Amino acid sequence: MAFVEPPLSKAAVHCDIDALSEILSAGVDVDHTDDSGCYRNLTPLQLVCCTSAGKREARVACAALLLAHGASPNAGAPGNPGQSTNNARHFTVLMKAACRVRHEIANLEIVQMLLSAGSDVNVLIEGDDKAPTWSALSAAMCFSPFPPLDPRGYDAVVEALLKAGADANPAATRGGTVMDFAIAYGRRRIWPLLLRAGSILPTGQNPYREDGYDDHRTHPYLQKLDTAGGWKAYEKAHRTRLLATFKPKFTHLVPEELVPLIVEFSFHVGFY
């Protein structure tokens, strides 16, 4: 017997905003979940966030429509609609938006929309033996393609999650921490973002990616951190060098106490 797509789920999966509007206007619960088929226990917002059937603009529009109608920004989290014990298949809406969708990059617009609507950036979802726990940050790191199709898109999602208060050291996933995967995938731009947020530099081999992980941390930037004694020490030393360079150039233009503020605003202290 062929699977018949429930109308609300079908509209969400295909990002059909006209059909979604019509169904919601008829009074259907915006967080309605079907209890059968491949969409079991998933809310329309979860489906919109993980589908690759609709165009990018349509996905954003549908997510905005559902949130405007009161969809839970924490669907999939324990105690919320769309939550299931069926491990990582039932990620929260934020996790789904932060992941890649097949060959499409993670959707920064939807991630920002969900964060503004109150998505909890540090919810943990139980997984399986290989990946016992997931957070939005670990999902964003582990489900980005290697090499990234558009590194800037993925990096922007990670940055948005960190700015929203994501724990930079969530429980290890798939054999490694988020910093493990950042190094293994060569995501150089987000190394300092993670380190500034509190990520700990790994000291050993990542068992999940033995072929692509540099266990000796031979990258010049990482070696500078080791030489300095860690991220905070390196950031402090870098700030001192920048101030020594720019104080003589600015003190005749602005009060001396403003120079550190100018340096902080103008340069990515500790990033290079």
Order of alpha helices (4+ residues) and beta strands (2+ residues): alpha-alpha-alpha-alpha-alpha-alpha-beta-beta-alpha-alpha-alpha-alpha-alpha-alpha-alpha
